[in-house]
Amino acid sequence: MSEPSFRGAAEIGGKEMFHHQEVAALRDDLALALRAAAHFGLGEGVCNHFSVALPGEHGLFLLNPRGLMWGEVMADDIVIVDAAGNVVAGRHEVEPTAMFIHAAIHRIAKKTCVLHTHMPYATALTLTEDRGLDTTLSQNAMRYHGRVALDRNYSGLALDSSEGERIAHALDGRDVGFLGNHGVVVCGDRIDYAFDDLYYLERACATQVIALSTGRSLQPVAADMAQQVATQIQGERLQSELFFAALRRTLPSR
């Protein structure tokens, strides 16, 4: 993702930034990711949030607003916020827990795209003793081998900056975080890649939950094989781009 040609945040109005060509494209992509997540049943009421940092050093990021279902979010509904939770541009308010979690992950973990959900199968695994996905089981799970952080310490709602910062540090440089008794965070450098990882993470978690429900012993592969698969998938992300393009073609928009 190339850096937009707009000047620093102090030198440009929020409205001008909101309608800048590259920012508008990011808003469109973020809204599409939200509608796609709703389409696949990954949302939960009007809760949970997706965000993407704007290029540059000004600490601004795009976020879905408070009170809208993911399936109804369009590009013009996305807001630009700063690290303190102030709405720089956009017509909606933002939800406090979103600010505390996403602002901290962008600032501390240096993640460009942050997708936080309570999607059912992934969240179910955060309730188990293992706290997350076994990345040596299904092929879909292997793509995350070496990329997962387990946050075992549930600390309640993120109603202040300290909880968001705790979650950001718990990622420990990884781009997938299982938050114990809570949900998951999937991060990436691009919206299409991050969404692809989010989608297949839930598929992998669903497969593990279904396999566990049989009561039969599970058969993992060796760790080096799981790492090989992870490297193969990370090394060729055209499928991620094609999937996102297909979602753009096929999902309804108003």
LUMBATOR-196157 format. One record per residue: residue in one letter; y negated, x, z negated of N, C-alpha, C, O in turn. Coordinates in steps of 0.02 Angstrom, whole numbers, plus 32768, in hexadecimal, padded with zeros to 4 digits. Each point is the difference from the previous one (the first is absolute). Layout:
<pts>
AYXZYXZYXZYXZ;...
</pts>
This chain:
<pts>
M803B802B80007FC57FD580007FC2802C80007FF680277FD1;S7FE27FD580637FC4802980057FC87FE37FD57FFE7FC47FF3;E7FD580697FF77FC97FEA7FD57FCC7FDC80297FEB80198034;P7FFF7FAB7FB67FCD7FDC80257FC0802880057FF3802D7FD8;S7FE47FC180597FC38025800C7FC67FE87FD57FC9801A8005;F80437FB37FCF7FC97FE97FD67FEE80357FCC802A80297FEE;R7F987FD57FFB7FE780327FD1801A7FF17FBA80287FD27FF6;G7FC180557FD980167FF77FBB7FED7FBC7FE57FD47FDF801B;A804F800C7FB07FF67FBD7FE57FB87FF47FE97FE77FC88003;A7FF7806D7FE77FBC7FF87FE97FCE7FF780397FC77FEE7FF4;E804F801F80497FD27FFE8039800D7FC6802F7FDF7FFB8034;I80507FDA7FBB80127FCA802E80077FC07FD9801B80007FC8;G7FCF7FC9805280067FC07FDF80487FE780028026800F802D;G7FEB7FC97F9F80447FE57FFD80117FD5803C803980038018;K7F987FD68000800D7FD48039800D8029803E802D7FF08027;E7FAD80457FE3800B802B803B804480217FFC802480048032;M7FEE80147F938042801F7FF680387FCE800C803280108021;F7FC67FB37FC580327FCC800780117FF38049803A7FF48011;H7F94800D801A80097FF080478009803D802C80067FFA803D;H7FFB80427FA5800D803C802780447FF98022802E7FE57FE2;Q7FD78032805B803C7FF48029804080167FDD80317FDB7FFF;E7FCF80617FE4803E80197FE1800F7FDD7FBE803A7FF67FEF;V7F927FF87FEC800B7FDA7FC3801A7FBA8010802C7FE67FDE;A7FB87FFC805580177FBE8015804A8002801580257FD27FF2;A7FEF8064802F804680088014802D80067FC380377FE47FFE;L7FB280417FCF802780067FC280047FBD7FDC80357FEF7FE5;R7F957FEC801B80027FBD7FE180337FD4802380257FDB7FDF;D7FDC80288062802F7FD88027804880147FF0802B7FD57FF8;D7FE2806D8004804480177FF080147FEC7FB980397FEC7FF5;L7F9980197FDC80117FEF7FBB800F7FB57FFA802E7FEC7FDD;A7FAA7FEB8045800C7FB87FFF80437FEF802080257FD57FE7;L7FEC804E804F80417FF58020803980127FD180327FDC7FFC;A7FC7805C7FE1803480157FD1800A7FCB7FC980397FF27FED;L7F917FF17FFB80057FCC7FCD80237FC1801B802C7FE47FDF;R7FC18007805E80207FC4801C8049800D800F802A7FD47FF7;A7FE68069801E80468011800D802880007FBF80397FE87FFF;A7FAA80327FCC802280007FBF800D7FB97FE980367FF17FE5;A7F9A7FE38026800A7FB97FEF80387FE2802A80297FDA7FE7;H7FD88037805880337FE7802E804680117FE8802F7FD88008;F7FD980647FDC804280177FEA800D7FF07FB6803280187FE5;G7FA37FC17FFC800C7FEB7FBB7FF380367FCC801F80007FCB;L7FB4802F80447FF380377FD37FC57FF37FD27FF380287FD3;G7FE97FA180377FC67FF07FD780127FD87FC380397FEC7FF6;E7F9480097FDF800A7FDA7FC37FC07FDB7FF07FD2801D7FE2;G80297FA480327FC47FDA7FF47FC48020801F80028015803A;V7FC87FF17FA07FC4802380187FF980437FDC7FCA801D7FFD;C806E7FFC7FE98000803F7FDC8014803A802E80147FF68039;N7FE780477FAC8013803E80227FCF801080387FDE7FD5801B;H8020806B7FF77FCB8017802D80178039802C802B80287FEE;F7FB67FDB804D80068038802E7FBB801F80077FCE7FDD8000;S8030806580067FBF802180098008803D802E8037801B8007;V7F917FF980177FFF803C80297FBD80227FF67FCB7FE08003;A803780617FF07FC380267FF47FDB800B8042801F800D8034;L7F9F7FED7FCA7FD98011803B7FFA804C80067FFA80227FCD;P80097FF8806F7FFC804980097FBE801B7FE47FCD7FDE8001;G8035805F7FE87FC580207FE4800880097FB580347FF27FE4;E7F9780257FFD800280107FB97FD97FD07FD57FEE800F7FC7;H80047FB580547FD57FD27FDB80257FD27FD07FDF7FD97FDD;G80638029802080267FDA7FCF80047FB6800C800F7FDA7FD2;L7FE4800F806B80037FBA801080447FEE801D802180298020;F7FF57F997FD3803F7FEB801E7FFE7FB580107FD87FDB7FE3;L80548012804A80087FBA801480347FE07FD2803180207FEC;L7FC57FA08005802D7FDD7FD180017FB680127FCD7FE48015;N806D7FFC7FE280027FB880097FDD7FDD7FC5800480197FC8;P7FDB7FB080457FD67FE17FCD80277FD67FCE803C7FF38008;R7FA07FF87FC5801D7FD57FCC80067FB8801A7FD37FE68021;G80667FFA7FCF80067FB9800B801B7FE9804380087FC4800B;L8008806A8022801B7FEC8041804A80118003801680357FEA;M80117F9C80338046800E800F8003803680357FD58002802D;W805D80297FCF80058035803280057FE480477FE6801D802F;G803C7FAB7FD7800A7FE480437FC17FE6802180017FF3803C;E7FC980047F9E7FC27FE7801D7FCB803680097FCA7FF2801B;V8044804B7FD17FCE803580027FF680198048803080128022;M7F927FED7FF47FED801B80417FD1803B7FF57FEA800E7FC8;A80078014806E7FD9803E7FFA7FBE7FF67FDD7FEB802A7FD8;D7FF37F9E80357FBE7FF47FE280057FEF7FB67FCD7FFE7FDD;D80707FF5800980087FF27FB9800680407FD77FF580007FC3;I801C8037805D800880407FDE7FBB80167FE67FCD7FF68021;V803280297FA37FC180187FE48001804C7FFA8035801F7FFC;I7F907FFE80047FF880477FF27FE880077FB77FCF7FE07FED;V805480487FEC7FED800A7FBA7FFA804A7FF1801B802A8024;D7FC07FE67FA77FFC80457FEA802D800A7FC4801F7FD17FE7;A7FE5806D8001802F80117FCB7FF07FDE7FBE802B7FFC7FD4;A7F987FEA80257FED7FDD7FC3800D7FB680037FF37FDB7FD0;G8025800D806A80107FB980077FC87FD6801D80057FC38002;N7FC6805E80157FC97FDC801F80107FEE80488019802A8025;V7FD97F997FEF80097FEB80457FC6801C80297FC67FED7FF6;V804A803F80387FCE801F802C7FF17FD3803C7FC87FFC8017;A806C7FE380027FF97FD3803880397FCF8000803780107FEB;G7FBC7FB3802D80327FCB80017FE87FC37FDA7FD380057FD6;R804C7FC280387FE77FC17FE480287FE77FC47FF27FCB7FE6;H803F805C8004802B7FEA7FC97FFA802D7FC37FE580378004;E80347FB07FC4800580277FC3804280278000802C7FF3802A;V7FDA803C7FA8803E80267FF8801D7FF47FBB7FDC7FEF7FD1;E8065801B802980247FF37FC2800380407FD680108035801C;P7FE17FC97FA37FFA803C7FD7803D802E80017FF9803D8007;T80447FA77FF1803A802C7FFD800A80268042801880387FFF;A7FD47FAA80388004802380407FD5803D8000801480368016;M7FAF7FC27FD07FD280387FFE801C80397FD67FFE803A8015;F801B7FB67FB0801780357FD3803C8025801B8005803D7FF8;I802A7FA08029803B8021801C7FEE802580408010803C8006;H7FD17FA380297FF5801E80417FCC80377FFF80088035801F;A7FC27FC17FBC7FCC80337FFC801D80417FE37FF180368018;A80397FC37FB5801D803B7FE080318025802F7FFF803D8003;I802A7F9D802180308021802D7FDC80228039801280388013;H7FBA7FA880097FDA802180347FDF80407FE6800080338021;R7FE37FCA7FA37FD980387FE5802C80387FE57FF3803B800D;I80417FB37FCD802880337FDE803A8018802B800B803C8006;A801A7F958017803A801280297FEE80118048802A80188026;K7F967FDC7FEC7FE88011804480277FDD8037800D801D8034;K80067FA57FBF80247FD980327FD07FD8802B7FD07FE47FE6;T803C801B805B7FD57FDC802F800D7FB57FFE7FD17FD87FFA;C806D8015800A80147FBA8002802B7FF17FC4803080247FF2;V7FBF7FA67FE980257FEF7FC380137FB680047FD57FD48002;L806C801F7FFE801B7FBC800480247FF17FBE803280217FF0;H7FB57FAE7FEB801F7FEF7FC0801A7FB980037FDB7FD1800F;T806580267FE2801F7FBE8002802E7FF67FC48014802F7FDD;H7FFC7F91801880347FED7FD1803A7FE2802880207FD07FEA;M7FEE804C805080337FE4802C80437FFE7FDB8010802F7FDB;P80177F9B802E80357FEF7FD0803880327FF6801180107FC7;Y800C800A806E803A802C7FF67FEB80447FE48022801B7FD5;A7FA6800080437FE880407FE47FEE7FF77FB78010802A7FD6;T7FCD7F9F801A7FED7FF37FBB803E7FF67FD4800280167FC7;A80317FC98055803E7FF77FDA801D80437FEA801880077FC7;L7FE6802B8064801B80417FEE7FD680237FCC801A802B7FDB;T7FA57FC5801F7FD7801E7FCB80137FE67FBC7FED801D7FCD;L803A7FAD803080167FE27FC18040801F7FE780157FF37FC7;T800C803480628041801C7FEF7FF880427FD97FC9801C7FFC;E806D7FFB7FE88000803F7FDB7FEA803A802D7FDE802D7FEA;D80367FD180567FEE8036802E7FB77FFC80167FE380328015;R7FFF7F937FE57FB97FF5800E7FED8000804A7FC67FF3800F;G8069801A801E7FEC80028046803B8007802F803A7FF67FED;L7FB7801B8050803080038037802B803F7FFC7FE780367FEF;D80587FC38020802D803A80097FFB8015804980197FDD802C;T7FC8805C7FE07FF380168044803B802380217FF9801F8034;T80417FDD7FAC803D801B801F80307FC98015803A800E800F;L7FAF7FB37FF2802D7FC980137FF77FED8049801D8022802B;S7FBE7FAA7FE67FFB7FEA80457FD68030802A7FD980287FE5;Q80307FD5805C7FD88029802E7FB67FF17FF77FD7802E8001;N80187F927FF67FB97FF07FF47FE680217FC07FC680157FFD;A80657FEF7FD07FEA801F7FC27FF7804C80087FD5801D7FDF;M80528001804C7FFE804980087FBD8018801C7FEC80397FF3;R7FF07F9D80317FBF8015801B7FCF80117FC87FCE8021800D;Y803F7FC87FB67FD3800B7FC8801880397FD27FE2800D7FCB;H805380158049801C80347FD57FCB80387FF57FE4801A8030;G80107FF67F927FCE80327FEF7FB97FE880027FD180277FF5;R80257F9880187FBC7FE580077FEF7FCE7FC87FC97FE48000;V806580117FD27FF87FCA7FCF7FEF801B7FBB801F80307FE8;A7FB07FB17FF87FF0800D7FBA80117FC37FD77FF47FC78016;L802880437FAF80137FCA7FD37FD180007FC47FFF80307FD9;D7FDB7F9B80207FD47FF87FC680247FD27FCE80017FC48009;R801B80597FC4802A7FDB7FD17FD87FDF7FC8801D7FDC7FD7;N7FA2803180257FD97FEC7FC67FD17FC780107FC6800B8011;Y80537FB87FE97FD57FC6800B7FCB7FFC7FCA800E80067FC4;S7FB37FEF80527FC980007FD07FD37FC280067FC680037FEC;G80557FC7802E7FD97FC380057FD57FFE803E8005802B802B;L7FD07FA27FDA7FD57FF8803A7FCE803A80047FEA801C7FCE;A80047FF480707FD08037800B7FBA7FE47FF97FDE7FF48032;L800C80027F907FBF7FE27FF47FCA80337FEE7FC97FEE7FEE;D8049805280197FCE80347FF68013803D802A80388004801B;S7F9B802B7FE9800B803A802C8039802C7FE8801F80228028;S7FEF7FDE7F978034802C7FE680457FEE801B8028802D800D;E7FE67F927FFA80427FED801A80078012804A803580168015;G7F957FDF8011800280158046800A804A800780268017802B;E7FBA80107FAB800780498002804680147FEB801C8030801C;R80017FAD7FB3804480107FEB80317FF68039802C8029800B;I7FCC7F9F8019802C7FF2803A7FF68035803680318017801D;A7F917FFC7FF07FF380328034802180427FEE801D8021802C;H7FE07FF47F958020803E7FEC804C7FFA800180238031800E;A7FF67F937FE480497FF68000801E80088045803C800F8006;L7F9D7FE8802E801A800B804480148048800B802D800E8028;D7FB380207FB58015804780018006801C8047802E80258010;G7FA37FC7801A8000801A8044802D7FDC80317FFF800E803C;R80287FC37FAB802E7FDB802D7FD97FC680207FCA7FED7FE9;D80547FF6804B7FDD7FC9802280207FBC7FF57FE97FCE801C;V804C802F7FBC801D7FC07FEC800880007FB58020802C7FE4;G7FC37FA37FFB80057FFC7FB880207FBF7FE97FE87FCA8013;F804D803B7FC6801D7FC57FDF7FE27FFC7FBA800B802C7FD7;L7FD07F9F801D7FDD7FF67FC0802C7FD57FD380087FC4800D;G801380597FBF802F7FDD7FD57FE77FBD7FE77FC87FFA7FE8;N80627FD180207FF07FBC7FEA7FC37FE380227FDF7FD47FE5;H8010804580567FC17FED801F80077FF4804C7FFD7FC78016;G800C806D801180027FFA8049800280448020801980307FE2;V7FCE7FD5805A8002803F80247FBD801080207FD67FD4800C;V8021806C80027FC780188026801C802B80398028802D7FF4;V7FC27FC580498012802980397FC0801C801F7FD27FDB800F;C802C80667FFA7FC580228019800F802380428039800D8010;G7F928001801680098023803F7FBD8016801C7FCB7FEE7FE7;D80398039804E7FC4801880227FE77FCF80347FC680048016;R80657FCD7FFE7FEE7FCE8033801A7FBC7FEB80337FFB7FDF;I7FA97FD1803580147FBD7FEC80437FED8020802A7FE27FDF;D7FDF802E8061803E7FEC8021803C80237FE180357FE07FF6;Y7FC580607FF9803880237FE1800D7FE47FBA803A7FF57FED;A7F9180007FED80097FE77FBC80207FBB8000802C7FF27FD7;F7FBF7FE38057801E7FBD8003804980048013802A7FDD7FE3;D7FE7804E804C804680098014802A80167FC480377FE77FF5;D7FAE80477FE3802380177FC480077FC77FCE80347FFA7FDF;L7F997FDD801A80037FC87FD180367FCF801580297FEA7FD7;Y7FD88004806880317FD1801B804880197FF4802A7FDB7FE7;Y7FE38063802D8044801A7FFA801380107FB8803B80027FEF;L7F9380097FE6800F80087FB9801E7FC07FE4803280027FDC;E7FAE7FC68033801B7FC17FE880457FF1801D802C7FE67FDD;R7FDF802B806280427FF7801E8034802C7FDC80377FE97FF2;A7FB780547FFF802F802D7FDD800F7FE67FBA803980027FEA;C7F937FE67FF4800A7FE67FBC802B7FC18001802B7FF77FD5;A7FCA7FDE805D80287FC3800680498012800A802C7FE17FE1;T7FE1804F804980458015800D802180197FC1803A7FF17FF2;Q7FA180377FE6801D801A7FC3800E7FC87FCE80357FFF7FE0;V7F9C7FD28019800B7FC87FD2803D7FD7801580287FED7FD6;I7FDE8006806B80397FD98018804180267FF480327FE37FEB;A7FCE805F8023803C80287FF4801380007FB6803B7FFA7FF0;L7F94800B7FE4800E7FFF7FB8801D7FBC7FEB80297FFD7FD2;S7FC27FCE805080177FBD7FED804A7FF5800D801E7FD27FE5;T80008059804580477FF9800E802B80177FC6803A7FEE7FFA;G7FA780397FD98026801A7FC8802D803B80118022801A7FD4;R7FDF7FFA806A8029803980167FD980417FF87FC27FFF7FFF;S806180387FFA7FE080417FFA7FDC80118042801A7FF38036;L7FAB802B7FC47FDA8013803B801280488013801380287FD6;Q7FE77FE6806B80148041801B7FC48024801E7FF07FF5803B;P7FEE80367FA07FC78024801B80168039802D803A80157FFF;V7F9880048029800C803C80277FE7803D7FD87FDF7FF87FCD;A80318043804B7FE9803D7FDF7FB4800580077FE37FE78030;A7FFD80397F9F7FB8800680017FE68024803D7FCB7FEF801A;D805A80437FFE7FE88025803B80027FD4803E7FD68008802D;M80597FCA7FD780027FD180387FC57FCF7FFC7FE07FF18033;A80127FF67F917FC77FD47FF87FBF802380147FD47FE2801F;Q8026805D7FCF7FC4802680127FFB800A804B7FCA7FFE801C;Q806F800D80048001800880497FE67FC180227FD88004802F;V803F7FC37FBA7FEA7FC0801D7FB67FF67FF47FDB7FEA802D;A800D80257F977FB97FFA7FF07FD6802B802F7FCC7FE98019;T804A80537FF47FDC802E802C80007FE680477FCE80048023;Q806B7FE17FF380057FE580447FCF7FC6800A7FDC7FFE8033;I80217FD57F9E7FD57FC580077FB680137FFA7FD77FE88027;Q801980447FAB7FBA80157FF87FE88029803C7FC48003800E;G806B801B80157FED802A80397FF37FDA80407FE9801D8031;E80267FA27FD07FF77FD9803E7FEA7FBA7FEC802A7FD67FEE;R7F94801D80147FE57FC17FE77FEB7FD180387FDA7FD17FF4;L803D803A80497FEF7FD3803680177FB97FF17FDD7FD08011;Q805D80297FCF80197FBD7FEE7FCE7FDC7FD37FF77FC38006;S7FE980617FCE7FCE7FE27FD37FC67FE480297FE87FC97FF3;E8001805E803D7FC87FEB802A80137FC3802A7FD97FD18008;L80648030801480167FC9802A800A7FC07FD77FF17FC98019;F8027803E7FAA80097FC67FD47FBD7FDF7FF27FF97FC38004;F7FD480667FEB7FBF7FE57FF07FE07FDF803E7FE07FCD7FFB;A802B8052803F7FE67FE3803E80227FBD800E7FDF7FD28018;A806180297FDA80257FC2800B7FE67FCA7FD17FFB7FC58013;L7FF6804E7FAF7FE47FD07FD17FBC7FE680187FF07FC57FF8;R7FE8806780247FBF7FEC801A80087FCD80397FD87FD18006;R805C80388023800B7FD28038801A7FBC7FE97FEF7FCD801D;T803B80337FB080287FC57FF17FE87FD77FC5800F7FC47FFC;L7FCB805A7FD57FEA7FD97FC77FC57FD580127FD380178023;P802C7FAC7FC47FC77FD380117FC080187FDE8001801D7FCA;S7FC77FD780577FBE800F7FE37FD37FC5801280057FE38035;R7FCE800E7F9E7FD67FC6800C7FC2801380287FD77FD5800F;
</pts>
